[in-house]
Amino acid sequence: MSDPTPAGIRSLDELIAYEQTPWQQRLPARSTYELLRQACARHPQRTALRFVPTGAPDAPEYAVDYRTLHEQVTRAANGFFTAPASRPARR
């Protein structure tokens, strides 16, 4: 039996088999950053996030693709890493 994706589950038996497989065996990455990097490599122009800031029915929708999300996450991580507050205090 192949390991179906959640969208491809067609029966209770497939659901049970899917749920019994540890998530670490289904994910191709060891961290969320690595998962994002892999998604960006496979689908850089696909939408990664879609949101409506105000939640109003007629509010504009914003979409961010995987390439942009990866770039912004990397930029933020680098900024946090180099920020003085992220360094351990010297004694």
PyMOL commands that set and color helices and strands:
alter all, ss='L'
color gray80, all
select helices_A, chain A and resi 6-8+12-20+23-26+32-42+66-82+84-86
alter helices_A, ss='H'
color red, helices_A
select strands_A, chain A and resi 47-51+62-65
alter strands_A, ss='S'
color yellow, strands_A
deselect
rebuild
show_as cartoon
